[in-house]
Amino acid sequence: MRATNLECGVEITLAGKVSEDGTVAVPGGVLAGFLSNARGKAVTAELKGELFKLHTERAEASIKTIPHGDFPVLPRVAASNSFTVKSQDLVKAIRGVAYCASLSAVKPELQSVLLWAEGGKLTAVATDSFRLAEKTVPLRKGGDVPQLLLPARNAAELMRILESQSGDIEVYYNENQLSVQTDGTYYTSRLLDGAFPNYRQILPKSFSTEAVVLREDFGSALKSLSIFADKFAQVSLAIEPDKKSIFLTSRNPDVGEQVSTVKATIKGDQAAMSFNGRYLADSLQSISGDSVRLHSNGPGKAMLIKDASDESFLYLAMPMNR
């Protein structure tokens, strides 16, 4: 089975009993819709004239076919450049950052997940200029990998394909294409031509304030505060070392106001700033540990969020100026 939208493509080989060879092209959405709702362990398919007939235990369908002669052949990437990584590690890397990719087409390079490798580690990065996420996973084989800009939508498709896989996978790439070959599945995607921002330059090297909070407490507070947030989802955050607490406030003149207190272990100075509450909450989906570490340099400066027990992930959130 092969499908493509000319941005990415996938080819899957399935086991089955074949009584007569043939090729048929049908609308992918119609075929997927029928199969996802049809019951039964097996499906029988046959071509009758211009109709593709499907039979399951409790349903049958006839789908009009499309001429298959012009169906594009999926490009094959030369094997000269490649790296090996655990399939589930690549899933973790993409899932950990993809939600930060920009939805705007103004800067196409920001609509991507950046992949690069150095020193035996594969790094995935995404940003929309307001927040940035970076996730690092170990390479199984391969040296340095140049910056590869994988479109975010295609990265999400690759993640879904690999979620059911296990073991190592080989990733091949050139200037324009990236491909992955697993047991019975071949995936390929175009790569964006552009320059990803040099984000390493904007990562703070030192901080005036550091706070450690329980992930569950921080997440619950942000979820509750969203009820009272204004149209900008603004949340004010005040770190109070003397009170060993972080005070989170959301205010909407049409609804009301809420203040939540989160106990914290704090080092450094007092700090107060405002953020988009959704951006802070988004960072927690990539943190699996019990505690979250917040690093700040005070008002007007970006806040760095990390898993207190895992250095492989970082999240940078820009403050709001309102």
Protein Blocks (a to p, Z undefined) as FASTA:
>chain_A
ZZdehlaccddddddddfbgcdddddfklmmmmmmmpgcjbdcdddehjaccdddfkbcc
ddddddfklpccdddddfkbccdddfklmmmmmmmmmmmpcfbfklmmlmcccdddeehi
acddddehjaccddddddfbdcddddddddfklmmmmmmmmmmggcjddddddfkbccdd
dehiacdddddddddddfklmpcfbdfbdcdddfklmmmmmmmmmmmpcfkopacddddf
klopacdddddfkloccddddddddehjdddddddfklmmmmmmmpcbfbdcdddebehi
acddddfkbckbccdddddfZZ
